[in-house]
Structure formats: structure tokens, C-alpha cells
Amino acid sequence: MAVPFIGILFGGIYSVPAIQLSRGRDPWLSVLLLSGLALTVFGAGSLLRIPAGLLGGVYVVAAVALFVVRRAYGGLDGNLERFGIVHLFALALVSFAHTAMLVERHP
């Protein structure tokens, strides 16, 4: 029960297939991981009814975080934890955007 939850939370559902498909080589690994981040941000955001413009900003910040982590720690191939940090950060940004939107509606 905990393993699928952790796999979803840390983005293992995207990073494991992305590493296998791209064989750990860039730029395809980065493209596939950015696609997974887009699915997470826009999927969760649309379920929470967050405006698309705000989700676009969240996605850009998450994408920059992915490249910062890649630059700081090296390649992402074989290291699920590095993408997991970015995936959790993206989910935190989506939840922050949702909270900010709710606070704005009900002052």
C-alpha cells in the first residue's frame, strides 16, 4: 500500500519509465521528466480548479527547479530521489496556489 503511494508522491510513475525509455540520456530524459511534471501540475491543478495562467507559472517554477537540481547534483539517470524532490516541490506549489486562490475568494 505504501509503495504505490510513495511512487506517485515522489514521481516514480514518471521517472522510472522515462529512464528506461531514454536509457538515461539527455535531452530525452529531461523532455520526458518535464512532460511528467506538466501532467502533475496541470492534472492536479485542473482537478482543484486553479486557473491555467497560475498553473503555467507553477510549471515554469517547477521546470526551473528541475534544471537547478540537474545542475547542482549532475545527471538524473538512475537517481529517483533527485526527481522526487522536484516532484514534491511541484505538488507543494500546486497546493500553495490552491490555498492562495481559496484565501483570495474568502477574505
Salt bridges, closest charged atoms under 4 A:
ASP26 OD2 - ARG70 NH2 2.77
